């Protein structure tokens, strides 16, 4: 990792790209500290402190609880991406557009931008109305509501634009990098809370030391597990037939197709948790909270069900039954893992390309049998990868439910951080390799 960064800084073009990314991240963090106009910061902060924001607060890097101009952060863009991915299944025109290659992807990206603005307006509108109804605005009236909506929507649109620029002029993964720096910004306060509760607040020194050891062990084991999961691949052997070109015998060499166990990366976890957090946040600002009991409405029970703060609560069996939300969460991760893999990897296309190149999988006939063989293997490894992702995502939630270790980061946050760091390093390495090839060709 450090060797890659050191080598990258020796290359002028890469050094400029990295400094550009760092500058953009500084801008993001500064924007998270600028208060939004028209809002009574003290009253809103006091109100939000009683809400279980959890992972959503981590996604925004604390800008949501601080009610900065970037309060919505990049979440509307993530939600719009989820919606667009799902709509490609339901709407044939979008499915055809996606098959048009780069041109189709650009059109879908453009629609996603417009949808991001719409979602940002909806979220900011719900927030502004909620603030106004509770007397949390500096001035009452429609103009104040419009000011808050415009501020939050503009902040979200700015981060979307910044993420795209990081992708184009930086080292790629623009939106993911912004998401990662937001999560990292919350880590110090989370570790401080864990220290205060389990180490400093322990009954004795040995118990505090043991608690610190367990916390460190859980974090380290989780990170190592994620790294292994990200790098795990299934190699499919490919043999190329020999052919005569002129007077020379060409081909005959062996190769392999590397299929990643975690083909979809961190996308399934981000999509699943975003779907869970979106209705909770909107409902909270409209004055509706999750609740149980006979007097609670169906929607209130649903909100309580999808709130991960209520999972694995062993205080009573009546409360524990709402851990069913964790099962739905895992099913969503599995669904998005298969869905995103089907979008990014086409076994039929791979099989056709192999056939055109004279390649074949030993023991498998070219054409349709190869497609079926690749599909079978892909389905198996995607399921394994999705289950492993689910274990990593749920492990800290289990600890939080059983031991009441409430922090904004967890397995989901660690998956995002480790996954984005590894992908960014690979992107930098590929840029370095590309530069060396260009230098060789120009020599």
KEROTOR-356898 format. One record per residue (C-alpha): residue number from 1; residue in three letters; x, y, z. Coordinates in steps of 0.02 Angstrom, whole numbers, padded with zeros to 5 digits. Layout:
<NUM,'ALA',<X,Y,Z>>
...
end
This chain:
<1,'UNK',<00000,00000,00000>>
<2,'UNK',<00131,00128,00056>>
<3,'UNK',<00249,00072,-00083>>
<4,'UNK',<00112,00104,-00212>>
<5,'UNK',<00080,00279,-00145>>
<6,'UNK',<00266,00320,-00139>>
<7,'UNK',<00289,00263,-00319>>
<8,'UNK',<00134,00360,-00371>>
<9,'UNK',<00202,00522,-00298>>
<10,'UNK',<00358,00502,-00406>>
<11,'UNK',<00249,00517,-00562>>
<12,'UNK',<00202,00698,-00601>>
<13,'UNK',<00032,00661,-00678>>
<14,'UNK',<-00020,00544,-00537>>
<15,'UNK',<00045,00665,-00407>>
<16,'UNK',<-00068,00802,-00479>>
<17,'UNK',<-00216,00684,-00477>>
<18,'UNK',<-00187,00634,-00296>>
<19,'UNK',<-00167,00815,-00240>>
<20,'UNK',<-00327,00858,-00333>>
<21,'UNK',<-00419,00721,-00238>>
<22,'UNK',<-00347,00781,-00072>>
<23,'UNK',<-00401,00960,-00111>>
<24,'UNK',<-00578,00901,-00151>>
<25,'UNK',<-00587,00804,00012>>
<26,'UNK',<-00532,00957,00109>>
<27,'UNK',<-00671,01055,00024>>
<28,'UNK',<-00796,00918,00074>>
<29,'UNK',<-00744,00921,00256>>
<30,'UNK',<-00747,01112,00262>>
<31,'UNK',<-00921,01112,00186>>
<32,'UNK',<-00977,00991,00322>>
<33,'UNK',<-00934,01124,00453>>
<34,'UNK',<-01026,01273,00375>>
<35,'UNK',<-01197,01297,00459>>
<36,'UNK',<-01351,01300,00348>>
<37,'UNK',<-01447,01464,00348>>
<38,'UNK',<-01622,01479,00421>>
<39,'UNK',<-01599,01343,00553>>
<40,'UNK',<-01582,01358,00742>>
<41,'UNK',<-01428,01249,00762>>
<42,'UNK',<-01442,01221,00951>>
<43,'UNK',<-01624,01166,00948>>
<44,'UNK',<-01598,01051,00798>>
<45,'UNK',<-01442,00971,00873>>
<46,'UNK',<-01536,00938,01035>>
<47,'UNK',<-01680,00861,00938>>
<48,'UNK',<-01567,00752,00829>>
<49,'UNK',<-01472,00688,00981>>
<50,'UNK',<-01628,00590,01030>>
<51,'UNK',<-01641,00508,00858>>
<52,'UNK',<-01557,00344,00811>>
<53,'UNK',<-01465,00403,00654>>
<54,'UNK',<-01325,00276,00664>>
<55,'UNK',<-01254,00233,00493>>
<56,'UNK',<-01340,00379,00406>>
<57,'UNK',<-01241,00500,00515>>
<58,'UNK',<-01083,00406,00468>>
<59,'UNK',<-01125,00419,00282>>
<60,'UNK',<-01139,00607,00297>>
<61,'UNK',<-00982,00624,00404>>
<62,'UNK',<-01078,00710,00543>>
<63,'UNK',<-01139,00849,00428>>
<64,'UNK',<-01318,00793,00455>>
<65,'UNK',<-01317,00811,00645>>
<66,'UNK',<-01225,00976,00627>>
<67,'UNK',<-01352,01034,00498>>
<68,'UNK',<-01219,01103,00382>>
<69,'UNK',<-01246,01157,00202>>
<70,'UNK',<-01196,00978,00154>>
<71,'UNK',<-01319,00897,00274>>
<72,'UNK',<-01391,00778,00143>>
<73,'UNK',<-01216,00744,00078>>
<74,'UNK',<-01206,00610,-00056>>
<75,'UNK',<-01355,00505,00004>>
<76,'UNK',<-01481,00569,-00129>>
<77,'UNK',<-01359,00516,-00266>>
<78,'UNK',<-01342,00343,-00189>>
<79,'UNK',<-01531,00324,-00177>>
<80,'UNK',<-01554,00382,-00357>>
<81,'UNK',<-01424,00254,-00415>>
<82,'UNK',<-01521,00118,-00325>>
<83,'UNK',<-01684,00171,-00406>>
<84,'UNK',<-01607,00180,-00579>>
<85,'UNK',<-01530,00007,-00560>>
<86,'UNK',<-01699,-00065,-00511>>
<87,'UNK',<-01790,00028,-00650>>
<88,'UNK',<-01679,-00055,-00781>>
<89,'UNK',<-01771,-00216,-00738>>
<90,'UNK',<-01946,-00144,-00742>>
<91,'UNK',<-01928,-00027,-00893>>
<92,'UNK',<-01872,-00110,-01058>>
<93,'UNK',<-01816,00057,-01132>>
<94,'UNK',<-01689,00081,-00992>>
<95,'UNK',<-01632,-00100,-01010>>
<96,'UNK',<-01598,-00071,-01195>>
<97,'UNK',<-01512,00092,-01153>>
<98,'UNK',<-01396,00002,-01034>>
<99,'UNK',<-01347,-00120,-01171>>
<100,'UNK',<-01293,00023,-01286>>
<101,'UNK',<-01122,00029,-01204>>
<102,'UNK',<-01041,00193,-01155>>
<103,'UNK',<-01176,00300,-01240>>
<104,'UNK',<-01315,00212,-01145>>
<105,'UNK',<-01223,00225,-00980>>
<106,'UNK',<-01201,00412,-01004>>
<107,'UNK',<-01388,00434,-01034>>
<108,'UNK',<-01429,00333,-00878>>
<109,'UNK',<-01303,00435,-00779>>
<110,'UNK',<-01386,00595,-00839>>
<111,'UNK',<-01558,00532,-00784>>
<112,'UNK',<-01481,00485,-00616>>
<113,'UNK',<-01421,00664,-00593>>
<114,'UNK',<-01595,00734,-00620>>
<115,'UNK',<-01669,00603,-00504>>
<116,'UNK',<-01540,00652,-00372>>
<117,'UNK',<-01604,00831,-00376>>
<118,'UNK',<-01784,00770,-00360>>
<119,'UNK',<-01742,00659,-00210>>
<120,'UNK',<-01640,00799,-00130>>
<121,'UNK',<-01789,00916,-00147>>
<122,'UNK',<-01905,00786,-00068>>
<123,'UNK',<-01787,00753,00078>>
<124,'UNK',<-01746,00936,00107>>
<125,'UNK',<-01930,00981,00093>>
<126,'UNK',<-01977,00854,00226>>
<127,'UNK',<-01837,00920,00338>>
<128,'UNK',<-01883,01103,00311>>
<129,'UNK',<-02067,01072,00348>>
<130,'UNK',<-02022,00971,00502>>
<131,'UNK',<-01908,01109,00566>>
<132,'UNK',<-02041,01240,00534>>
<133,'UNK',<-02179,01142,00620>>
<134,'UNK',<-02071,01115,00774>>
<135,'UNK',<-02009,01295,00782>>
<136,'UNK',<-01828,01251,00741>>
<137,'UNK',<-01807,01384,00607>>
<138,'UNK',<-01736,01558,00638>>
<139,'UNK',<-01888,01634,00552>>
<140,'UNK',<-02057,01559,00510>>
<141,'UNK',<-02131,01567,00337>>
<142,'UNK',<-02124,01493,00163>>
<143,'UNK',<-01966,01588,00114>>
<144,'UNK',<-01868,01506,00254>>
<145,'UNK',<-01928,01334,00200>>
<146,'UNK',<-01876,01371,00020>>
<147,'UNK',<-01706,01436,00079>>
<148,'UNK',<-01673,01274,00174>>
<149,'UNK',<-01729,01167,00027>>
<150,'UNK',<-01619,01261,-00097>>
<151,'UNK',<-01468,01255,00020>>
<152,'UNK',<-01477,01068,00052>>
<153,'UNK',<-01516,01025,-00129>>
<154,'UNK',<-01374,01133,-00193>>
<155,'UNK',<-01255,01052,-00068>>
<156,'UNK',<-01302,00877,-00126>>
<157,'UNK',<-01287,00928,-00310>>
<158,'UNK',<-01116,01004,-00275>>
<159,'UNK',<-01052,00843,-00197>>
<160,'UNK',<-01121,00742,-00344>>
<161,'UNK',<-01027,00857,-00464>>
<162,'UNK',<-00870,00848,-00356>>
<163,'UNK',<-00877,00658,-00353>>
<164,'UNK',<-00888,00650,-00542>>
<165,'UNK',<-00738,00766,-00557>>
<166,'UNK',<-00638,00657,-00437>>
<167,'UNK',<-00679,00509,-00549>>
<168,'UNK',<-00626,00600,-00707>>
<169,'UNK',<-00479,00706,-00649>>
<170,'UNK',<-00427,00609,-00494>>
<171,'UNK',<-00400,00424,-00463>>
<172,'UNK',<-00577,00361,-00496>>
<173,'UNK',<-00712,00304,-00374>>
<174,'UNK',<-00762,00485,-00340>>
<175,'UNK',<-00926,00459,-00247>>
<176,'UNK',<-00854,00310,-00151>>
<177,'UNK',<-00703,00413,-00097>>
<178,'UNK',<-00816,00552,-00030>>
<179,'UNK',<-00919,00421,00060>>
<180,'UNK',<-00761,00346,00135>>
<181,'UNK',<-00690,00511,00199>>
<182,'UNK',<-00857,00547,00282>>
<183,'UNK',<-00853,00381,00374>>
<184,'UNK',<-00670,00403,00425>>
<185,'UNK',<-00711,00576,00494>>
<186,'UNK',<-00831,00495,00619>>
<187,'UNK',<-00711,00358,00678>>
<188,'UNK',<-00617,00460,00812>>
<189,'UNK',<-00778,00507,00905>>
<190,'UNK',<-00841,00327,00893>>
<191,'UNK',<-00680,00254,00965>>
<192,'UNK',<-00686,00388,01100>>
<193,'UNK',<-00862,00332,01147>>
<194,'UNK',<-00808,00150,01154>>
<195,'UNK',<-00661,00200,01265>>
<196,'UNK',<-00772,00300,01383>>
<197,'UNK',<-00903,00162,01400>>
<198,'UNK',<-00806,-00002,01399>>
<199,'UNK',<-00628,00042,01452>>
<200,'UNK',<-00633,00197,01561>>
<201,'UNK',<-00807,00152,01626>>
<202,'UNK',<-00760,-00027,01671>>
<203,'UNK',<-00777,-00088,01851>>
<204,'UNK',<-00592,-00130,01862>>
<205,'UNK',<-00431,-00108,01764>>
<206,'UNK',<-00421,-00292,01707>>
<207,'UNK',<-00599,-00281,01639>>
<208,'UNK',<-00555,-00120,01548>>
<209,'UNK',<-00400,-00198,01472>>
<210,'UNK',<-00499,-00351,01419>>
<211,'UNK',<-00633,-00242,01341>>
<212,'UNK',<-00501,-00143,01245>>
<213,'UNK',<-00422,-00305,01184>>
<214,'UNK',<-00591,-00373,01125>>
<215,'UNK',<-00634,-00212,01033>>
<216,'UNK',<-00464,-00207,00946>>
<217,'UNK',<-00475,-00393,00903>>
<218,'UNK',<-00650,-00375,00828>>
<219,'UNK',<-00596,-00226,00721>>
<220,'UNK',<-00433,-00309,00662>>
<221,'UNK',<-00515,-00477,00624>>
<222,'UNK',<-00655,-00389,00529>>
<223,'UNK',<-00531,-00288,00424>>
<224,'UNK',<-00425,-00443,00384>>
<225,'UNK',<-00583,-00541,00339>>
<226,'UNK',<-00639,-00400,00223>>
<227,'UNK',<-00469,-00393,00137>>
<228,'UNK',<-00472,-00581,00108>>
<229,'UNK',<-00650,-00568,00042>>
<230,'UNK',<-00606,-00426,-00076>>
<231,'UNK',<-00456,-00519,-00149>>
<232,'UNK',<-00534,-00694,-00158>>
<233,'UNK',<-00557,-00757,-00336>>
<234,'UNK',<-00612,-00916,-00424>>
<235,'UNK',<-00502,-00956,-00573>>
<236,'UNK',<-00589,-01036,-00723>>
<237,'UNK',<-00458,-01122,-00834>>
<238,'UNK',<-00462,-01078,-01019>>
<239,'UNK',<-00367,-01167,-01157>>
<240,'UNK',<-00338,-01090,-01329>>
<241,'UNK',<-00329,-01204,-01482>>
<242,'UNK',<-00179,-01200,-01597>>
<243,'UNK',<-00192,-01123,-01770>>
<244,'UNK',<-00073,-01094,-01914>>
<245,'UNK',<-00035,-00912,-01958>>
<246,'UNK',<00075,-00907,-02113>>
<247,'UNK',<00209,-01036,-02078>>
<248,'UNK',<00200,-01021,-01890>>
<249,'UNK',<00096,-01121,-01765>>
<250,'UNK',<00009,-01000,-01648>>
<251,'UNK',<-00096,-01024,-01491>>
<252,'UNK',<-00109,-01175,-01381>>
<253,'UNK',<-00072,-01079,-01222>>
<254,'UNK',<-00175,-01091,-01063>>
<255,'UNK',<-00252,-00950,-00965>>
<256,'UNK',<-00393,-00921,-00840>>
<257,'UNK',<-00543,-00810,-00807>>
<258,'UNK',<-00533,-00731,-00633>>
<259,'UNK',<-00706,-00722,-00554>>
<260,'UNK',<-00707,-00623,-00392>>
<261,'UNK',<-00800,-00703,-00248>>
<262,'UNK',<-00861,-00530,-00198>>
<263,'UNK',<-00902,-00479,-00376>>
<264,'UNK',<-01010,-00330,-00331>>
<265,'UNK',<-00893,-00256,-00198>>
<266,'UNK',<-00975,-00143,-00069>>
<267,'UNK',<-01124,-00096,-00179>>
<268,'UNK',<-01250,-00222,-00105>>
<269,'UNK',<-01218,-00163,00073>>
<270,'UNK',<-01230,00022,00027>>
<271,'UNK',<-01391,-00007,-00071>>
<272,'UNK',<-01471,-00113,00066>>
<273,'UNK',<-01431,00005,00211>>
<274,'UNK',<-01482,00157,00108>>
<275,'UNK',<-01653,00081,00073>>
<276,'UNK',<-01674,00051,00260>>
<277,'UNK',<-01616,00225,00314>>
<278,'UNK',<-01712,00328,00186>>
<279,'UNK',<-01891,00299,00254>>
<280,'UNK',<-01832,00315,00434>>
<281,'UNK',<-01755,00487,00405>>
<282,'UNK',<-01902,00554,00304>>
<283,'UNK',<-02028,00489,00431>>
<284,'UNK',<-01931,00565,00576>>
<285,'UNK',<-01940,00739,00503>>
<286,'UNK',<-02125,00718,00470>>
<287,'UNK',<-02149,00677,00654>>
<288,'UNK',<-02174,00489,00632>>
<289,'UNK',<-02063,00371,00731>>
<290,'UNK',<-02051,00183,00744>>
<291,'UNK',<-02153,00107,00884>>
<292,'UNK',<-02224,-00058,00945>>
<293,'UNK',<-02381,-00107,01037>>
<294,'UNK',<-02564,-00121,00994>>
<295,'UNK',<-02585,00068,00972>>
<296,'UNK',<-02444,00081,00844>>
<297,'UNK',<-02490,00090,00661>>
<298,'UNK',<-02424,-00031,00530>>
<299,'UNK',<-02303,00102,00464>>
<300,'UNK',<-02234,00136,00639>>
<301,'UNK',<-02204,-00050,00665>>
<302,'UNK',<-02120,-00058,00495>>
<303,'UNK',<-02004,00086,00542>>
<304,'UNK',<-01962,-00002,00704>>
<305,'UNK',<-01928,-00163,00608>>
<306,'UNK',<-01803,-00089,00485>>
<307,'UNK',<-01707,00012,00617>>
<308,'UNK',<-01547,-00087,00653>>
<309,'UNK',<-01539,-00009,00827>>
<310,'UNK',<-01683,-00124,00876>>
<311,'UNK',<-01605,-00286,00815>>
<312,'UNK',<-01536,-00424,00929>>
<313,'UNK',<-01616,-00348,01083>>
<314,'UNK',<-01630,-00491,01208>>
<315,'UNK',<-01719,-00390,01343>>
<316,'UNK',<-01884,-00468,01294>>
<317,'UNK',<-01944,-00589,01162>>
<318,'UNK',<-02072,-00461,01105>>
<319,'UNK',<-01929,-00343,01059>>
<320,'UNK',<-01819,-00483,00991>>
<321,'UNK',<-01948,-00529,00858>>
<322,'UNK',<-01907,-00366,00769>>
<323,'UNK',<-01737,-00440,00729>>
<324,'UNK',<-01832,-00505,00578>>
<325,'UNK',<-01772,-00340,00502>>
<326,'UNK',<-01597,-00414,00501>>
<327,'UNK',<-01660,-00559,00394>>
<328,'UNK',<-01736,-00435,00270>>
<329,'UNK',<-01570,-00341,00271>>
<330,'UNK',<-01474,-00500,00226>>
<331,'UNK',<-01599,-00543,00089>>
<332,'UNK',<-01577,-00369,00015>>
<333,'UNK',<-01387,-00389,00016>>
<334,'UNK',<-01403,-00556,-00075>>
<335,'UNK',<-01527,-00482,-00200>>
<336,'UNK',<-01417,-00331,-00241>>
<337,'UNK',<-01263,-00443,-00253>>
<338,'UNK',<-01346,-00548,-00388>>
<339,'UNK',<-01425,-00397,-00470>>
<340,'UNK',<-01265,-00294,-00482>>
<341,'UNK',<-01165,-00444,-00541>>
<342,'UNK',<-01291,-00475,-00680>>
<343,'UNK',<-01269,-00294,-00735>>
<344,'UNK',<-01079,-00295,-00734>>
<345,'UNK',<-01040,-00473,-00792>>
<346,'UNK',<-01122,-00560,-00941>>
<347,'UNK',<-01077,-00747,-00955>>
<348,'UNK',<-01148,-00757,-01132>>
<349,'UNK',<-01037,-00615,-01191>>
<350,'UNK',<-00884,-00695,-01111>>
<351,'UNK',<-00925,-00864,-01189>>
<352,'UNK',<-00947,-00785,-01363>>
<353,'UNK',<-00782,-00691,-01348>>
<354,'UNK',<-00693,-00851,-01298>>
<355,'UNK',<-00769,-00942,-01447>>
<356,'UNK',<-00713,-00807,-01568>>
<357,'UNK',<-00536,-00815,-01497>>
<358,'UNK',<-00529,-01004,-01511>>
<359,'UNK',<-00536,-01026,-01322>>
<360,'UNK',<-00631,-01156,-01223>>
<361,'UNK',<-00648,-01220,-01046>>
<362,'UNK',<-00574,-01396,-01033>>
<363,'UNK',<-00716,-01523,-01030>>
<364,'UNK',<-00848,-01395,-01081>>
<365,'UNK',<-00906,-01368,-01260>>
<366,'UNK',<-00901,-01190,-01329>>
<367,'UNK',<-01061,-01088,-01347>>
<368,'UNK',<-01214,-01119,-01240>>
<369,'UNK',<-01135,-01254,-01126>>
<370,'UNK',<-00996,-01131,-01083>>
<371,'UNK',<-01124,-00996,-01042>>
<372,'UNK',<-01220,-01115,-00929>>
<373,'UNK',<-01059,-01173,-00844>>
<374,'UNK',<-01003,-00993,-00809>>
<375,'UNK',<-01177,-00946,-00747>>
<376,'UNK',<-01181,-01094,-00626>>
<377,'UNK',<-01010,-01053,-00554>>
<378,'UNK',<-01052,-00868,-00544>>
<379,'UNK',<-01215,-00900,-00451>>
<380,'UNK',<-01124,-01005,-00322>>
<381,'UNK',<-00982,-00885,-00286>>
<382,'UNK',<-01098,-00733,-00284>>
<383,'UNK',<-01203,-00819,-00150>>
<384,'UNK',<-01047,-00859,-00048>>
<385,'UNK',<-00985,-00680,-00065>>
<386,'UNK',<-01155,-00608,-00016>>
<387,'UNK',<-01164,-00718,00139>>
<388,'UNK',<-00989,-00664,00191>>
<389,'UNK',<-01036,-00481,00164>>
<390,'UNK',<-01190,-00508,00271>>
<391,'UNK',<-01087,-00584,00412>>
<392,'UNK',<-00967,-00437,00414>>
<393,'UNK',<-01111,-00311,00408>>
<394,'UNK',<-01210,-00397,00546>>
<395,'UNK',<-01068,-00437,00668>>
<396,'UNK',<-01054,-00261,00743>>
<397,'UNK',<-01245,-00245,00746>>
<398,'UNK',<-01253,-00404,00850>>
<399,'UNK',<-01125,-00333,00972>>
<400,'UNK',<-01221,-00169,00979>>
<401,'UNK',<-01384,-00259,01017>>
<402,'UNK',<-01313,-00377,01147>>
<403,'UNK',<-01187,-00263,01234>>
<404,'UNK',<-01265,-00094,01190>>
<405,'UNK',<-01105,-00037,01101>>
<406,'UNK',<-01186,00102,01001>>
<407,'UNK',<-01071,00180,00871>>
<408,'UNK',<-01103,00254,00699>>
<409,'UNK',<-00974,00142,00615>>
<410,'UNK',<-00987,-00046,00602>>
<411,'UNK',<-00956,-00188,00482>>
<412,'UNK',<-01040,-00092,00342>>
<413,'UNK',<-00925,00057,00368>>
<414,'UNK',<-00770,-00053,00375>>
<415,'UNK',<-00824,-00142,00215>>
<416,'UNK',<-00840,00025,00127>>
<417,'UNK',<-00674,00093,00193>>
<418,'UNK',<-00571,-00062,00155>>
<419,'UNK',<-00657,-00094,-00011>>
<420,'UNK',<-00635,00084,-00075>>
<421,'UNK',<-00453,00094,-00016>>
<422,'UNK',<-00410,-00069,-00105>>
<423,'UNK',<-00502,-00019,-00265>>
<424,'UNK',<-00419,00152,-00266>>
<425,'UNK',<-00246,00076,-00244>>
<426,'UNK',<-00281,-00043,-00388>>
<427,'UNK',<-00338,00105,-00493>>
<428,'UNK',<-00176,00197,-00455>>
<429,'UNK',<-00073,00043,-00498>>
<430,'UNK',<-00165,00023,-00664>>
<431,'UNK',<-00131,00207,-00704>>
<432,'UNK',<00054,00179,-00669>>
<433,'UNK',<00058,00026,-00782>>
<434,'UNK',<-00034,00122,-00919>>
<435,'UNK',<00091,00265,-00905>>
<436,'UNK',<00239,00145,-00922>>
<437,'UNK',<00162,00067,-01078>>
<438,'UNK',<00133,00239,-01155>>
<439,'UNK',<00312,00289,-01115>>
<440,'UNK',<00375,00129,-01198>>
<441,'UNK',<00270,00158,-01355>>
<442,'UNK',<00325,00340,-01370>>
<443,'UNK',<00508,00296,-01351>>
end
